[in-house]
Amino acid sequence: MLKHKTALITGGGQGVGQGIALALAKQGVNIVVTGRTLEKCEASAELLRARGVKALALRCDVKSVQDLQNSVDATLAEFGRLDILVNNAQEVARGPLLSISDEAFQGNFDSGPLATFRLMKMAYPHLKETKGHVINLCSSVMKRWDVGTYGVYAAVKAATQQLTRAAANEWGKDGIRVNAIMPHAKSPALAGWIDANPVEAEHFQASIPMGYVGECEDDIGAFVAVMCSDAGRYLSGQTIALDGGQAFIG
């Protein structure tokens, strides 16, 4: 049962983060939605309240240590507990390695694995108390044979995957489960990429065995809700592709 539990979701104002929030709300989870654009988070919070749960919208730049701590503090102040942490927010730098600046690489690292590392540590004592769960967002780009132009993104997501595995190993004794997903989802970011790269996008979609890109709530969020429930109680330390069968984990 997930009813009356509390989830903190970064990057929850749209796309996959919003889809996960909506799916968890369907199970009765109260949600804290954070993101750089407060208006988007407030819009998500209204959708969540319409589903009968409590929701709090917060502005948070995950590259800011203070913003991350404020998010955890506000979650505890509002709901008194933290059961589920979803590290979803991530900057994306795409292009050949020679075209990516040090600053862009640093931004990807700071908003991805470093923010995930920091927020997991801040959440740890509260997740230990509730025997909670962490979901980190990775990407099947880590498994692409043609990783060219995705090198920086793949690198930082691979770092997040290793942090997921390490936390699962170290915190399992505390009753905390830590997993990651690699989703294909109809997010605004993917829509923008499809518009900018129509030929590559056509090949991309054709390579998905199930023939379509997943829905943020019904395909990605719904599975995350299962992962966080008692049905997933023995699942930890794993990185799962939610991509219609495209990735070969091997």
N, C-alpha and C positions, 0 to 999 in steps of 0.2 A: 504493500500500500504506500502510495506517495502523497496521499491527501494530507494537507497542512504542513508539509515539508517546505523548505525554502531553498530556492536556487538563485545564484548570482551568475549572470551571463554577460560577458563582455561582447561588445559589438552586437548588441541585441536590438538595434533600431531598425534593422532590415535583414533581408536575405536569410542565410542559414541560422544565424543567431536568433532572429525573430521566429523562424520556423520551429526551432527547438523550444523556445519560450512558449509558443502557442500549444505545442504538443504536451509539454509538461503541465501547462495550465489545465488542459483537458483532463488530466489526472488529479487535479486539485492542489497543485503545487503553487505556492506564492512565489512571485518572481521579482528580482531586482534586475532591471535592465540598464546597462551602462553603454556609453558610446561618446564619441567626440562631439556629436551634434545632438544636443538635448531635445530639440524638437522631434527628431525621429524616435528617440527613446520614449518621449511622452506619448507619441502616437501608438507605439507598441504597447505601452502601459494601458492605454485606453482599450485596446483590443483585448488585452488580458483581463481587465476588470469586467468587460462585457461577458467574459466566460465564467464569472463568478468567483474569481480569486483576487487576492490583494496584490498590488503591483507598485513598485517604486522605480521611478526613472531618475538616473543620475548622469551628470556629465563626467566622463572619465577619459583622459588620454592615458592609455596603458603604458606609455613611455615615462610617465610621471610616477615616481614612487609615492608621492603624497596622494595623488589621485587614487592609486590602488588601495592605499591604506584607508583613505576616506570611504571608499566603496565597501570595504569589509566592515568598517566601523558603523556605517550607516545601515548596513544589512542587519547587524546585530542590534542596533538601537531600534530599528523598526520592527523586526520579527523575533528577536531573541535567540535565533539559531541560524545555522548554515548547514545544509545537508548536501547540496549539489553545487559544484563549481564548474562552469563551462568557460574555458579559455578559447574564445573564438576570434577576437579582434586581431588583425594582422595587416600591416602594410605590405604591398606587393611591388617589387621591382622586377620588371621583365625585360629581357633583351640579352644580346651577346655579352659575355663577361667583359670584353674590352669597352663596352658602352656604359657599364654600370659604375657610378662614382662610389668612392669610399663612403660618402655621406648616405647614399641610397642603401648601400649594403648595411651600414650601421643602423639605419632606420628600420630595416627589415628585421635585423637581429634584436634590436631593442623592443620592438612591438610584438615580436614573436616569442622565441625561447626565453629571452631575459624577462619579459613581462610574465610569461607563464611560470617561470622559476620563482619570481618574486611573489606572485599572487598565491601560488600553491603553498609557499612557506607561511605567508600571512594567514591563510585559511586553515592551515594544518591543525592548530589546537582546537578549533571549532569543529572541524570535520572529525577529529578524533573523538570528540564528545558525542557526536551524533552518529558515528560509524558511517560517515558520508562517502561521497563518490566524486571523482574528478573526471571530466571529459575534456580532453585536449583536441584541438582541431589540427590535423595534419593534411596531407594531400597525396594523391596517387601520382603526382608529378615526381615524387621520390622514386617511383618504380618505372618511369618512362624510359624506353631505350633511347629515345631522341630528346634527351634532357636539355639540349642546346636551346638557348634563349630563356630557359627556366632555371638555370644553374643556381642563382642566388636564392630564389624561392625554394627550390628543392633542398638547398643546403640548410636553410634555417628550419624548414619543416622536419628535416632529418634530425636536427638537434632537439626539437620538441619531442620527437618520437623517443629519443634516448632518455630524455628527462621523464617521460611517461613511464618507461620501463624501470628506471631507477626508483622513482617514487613508489611504484607498485611494490617493488621488492622491499624497500625500506619501511613502508608504512602499512604493509599487509598485517603485521602483528597488531597494529592499532585499530584494525577493522575498517581501514580506508581502502577503497578500491579505486584504481587509476587506470583509465583506458583512453585510447585515441581513436578517432574516426578519420577516414579519408573520403569525403563526400563529393559526388557530382550533384549539383543542385541548381535550380533555376533562380539564381541570385542576381541582383543588379550588376554585380561585378562580372558574372559570366555573360549576361546579356550585352554588356559593353564590349567584352572581348569578342563575342560572336559578330557584333556589328562591325568591329574593326578588322576582323580576320575571317571573312565569310568562307573562303576556300578551305582554310585549315579547320574551321568550325564544322563544315560539312563532313570532312573526313573524320573528325573527332566523334561526331554523333554516330556516324556509320560504323565506328569501331566498338560501340557499346552493344554487347550481345542482346540485351533486352530492348534496345532500339530507342531509348529515350533518356533524357536527363531528368534526374529525380526532382520531386516536389520538396520544397524546403520543410514543410510541416509533415505531410503525409508519408514521405519516404525517408527523410533524414531525422526529423524531430521525433516521429513515432518510434523509430528504432532506438534513439537515445533514451526515450522514456522507458523502454523495455530494459535497456542496459542499467538504468538507475534503479529499477524495481527489484523486488525479491527474486524475480525470474532470472535475473542476471547476477545473483549473489556470489557465484563461483567464478565470475569473469573478472580478471584483473591482469594488467600488464600487457594488454593486447592492442594492436592497431588494426582496425577493421575497415576494409574498403566498402563503402556504400556507393557503388558506381555501376550497378547493373551488370557486373561480371567482367568489366574491362581490364582491371589490373591483374597481373600475375604476381602474386606475393612470393611464391617459390622458396 
